[in-house]
Amino acid sequence: MKIADGLCDLGLVRWRQGRLGEALNLHREALHLLERAPGDGEPARRNRTAFVHQALGLALLDSEDLEGAEQHLRSALDVLECAGYAVGHPVVLSSSVHLGETLRQRAARYRGRDDRRSPARERSSPGEREAERLLAEAKRIFDEVLSAPHMDGDRDHPDRACALVRYSHLLHDQGNSEAALTEVKNAIRIYTEKYGSQHPYVAEARYRRALIGKESGTQPPRWREDLITAREIYLRVHPPDHPVIRRIEEELGDDPGPAPGEAPDGRHP
């Protein structure tokens, strides 16, 4: 179990570095060791197993393997349920938020668009029905998460901001872009007050707001400012070839004109 802990920790480091293939291999090895370890009824082993399933699910999500991510996030929730964790427990809520995001992205893929800029697919009635089913389940998950005592009791808690960032994208996909922008703005405020304006969580929220604003017709200077700020924050903690930085560069490349006060190379003078 100690070796599994070390492998999982190293996997998280590799995930943060954007080295997704290495992260996946480390998490899978950790999970393999935990499955072979004795004492499957011991709380320590159950907790570790659920955590590795969640970590593996997140790495798969970033690797665009949405079905694999869903499988491991559901496994994490199953382990926690068998361990007696309440639905509103913070550990359960964390996996639930990421499962909701995974289902949202799967729905977007059925509709022929997603955040990873994959080629558009031809819409079909069965695909649209499956997308609606996935969005409905994601909506139910987010409603349960945001109404849980841990979230509803402290509306400025960072965990609530994490849920709002992802919930905002769901609202946008359901056609309510105004509410989506309001919720992601709330998340940015919570993160900024808690961690400061240069934290990677703020970068993620501003990146999400840029995507929503761009797709909903917000003027380019506004969403470009979010993208440029997110890129500047991420570059302080990630290498330039990190996947999220590459995606930001792609989004900026769609509208090459500089924003006010911005140099032609995309940096502020």
Buried (B, 14 or more C-beta within 10 A) or exposed (E): BEEBBEBBEBBBEBBEBBBBEBBBBBBBBBBEBBEEBEEEEEEEBBBBBBBBBBBBBBBBBBBBBBEBBBBBBBBBBEBBEEBEBEEBBEBBBBBBBBBBBBBBBBBBBBBBBBBBEEEEEEEEEEBBEBBBBBBEBBBEBBEBBBEBEBBEEEEEBBBBBBBBBBBBBBBBBBEBBEBBBEBBBBBBBBBBEBBEEEBBBBBBBBBBBBBBBBBBEBEBBEBBBBBBBBBBBBBEEBEEEBBBBEBBEEBBEEBEEBBEEBEEEBEEE
